Amino acid sequence: MKLLTLNVHAWLEDHQDEKLDLLAQVLAEKSYDVIALQEVNQSLDSLLVTPQLKEDNYGLLLVDKLNRLSGLSYSFYWTYSHIGYGRYEEGLAILTKLPVYAVDEFYCSQHQSVDSILSRKIIGLTLSYKGRLIDCYSCHINLPDSTEENQLSNIRTILNRVSTNRLALLMGDFNTDACSNPLAYQAILELGLVDTYELAQVKDDGITAAKAIDGWEGHLAQKRLDYIFLTQEQDVLSSQVIFNGKNYPPVSDHFGVEVEIKL
């Protein structure tokens, strides 16, 4: 099972159109089973094309390009979390070529208004892979030092929705740097999660941000902020950072994480 998570920083990148095209080309080449995206934005003042999606929704444009390039039929699911940067409806998305059995959208945070950046909406899908049902969640979590939200409580809210007899994947930007804040990282694992990076038979340095980025102003050091966590230990064949300038050019202020699991 091939997985990718990426905070796309939508419409905030220089040369955004070129980066969107590159992302679509690589996704078509890689043929991931599940793609979890964060900061999937659409403009506040854009025109609606469905009751929820607007014409400049980054994910909607991406899946259209991906399907044309790949010849496949990826489905696209998006949810609106909060207003970002004062001009976008910021959300999360999952793209998948697998059969979808259920969709779950919910706030994991105490804040639940689009006017608060602390409001954290989650989107989850129940998917079928080789006859096995699996729950996949795209996550963008508050920082561990937030004074108004408890990060661990937010993650626990997600886990409380997980079926006890099914494997669940929590994929995304957890705003926790395993390099500089190992205690916060360990606290996430102690909720009952396992990190695919730690299990991987083949892996690189895992760095997903190489400089100060939005939300991490002043943090110049390299950081590992993006993860694919599991609720059950599995055989993880590889974990590689992508779109980091070594493995394809950057398309965002975050790098992506691609993981291959043997189920």
Secondary structure, 3 states (H helix, E strand, C coil): CEEEEEECCCCCCCCHHHHHHHHHHHHHHHCCCEEEEEEEEEECCCCECCCCCECCCHHHHHHHHHHHHHCCCCEEEEEEEEEECCCEEEEEEEEECCCEEEEEEEECCCCCCCCCCCCCEEEEEEEEECCEEEEEEEEECCCCCCCCCCHHHHHHHHHCCCCCCCEEEEEEECCCCCCCCHHHHHHHHCCCCEEHHHHCCEECCCCCECCCCCCCCCCCCCECCEEEEECCCCEEEEEEEECCCCCCCCCCCCCEEEEEEEC
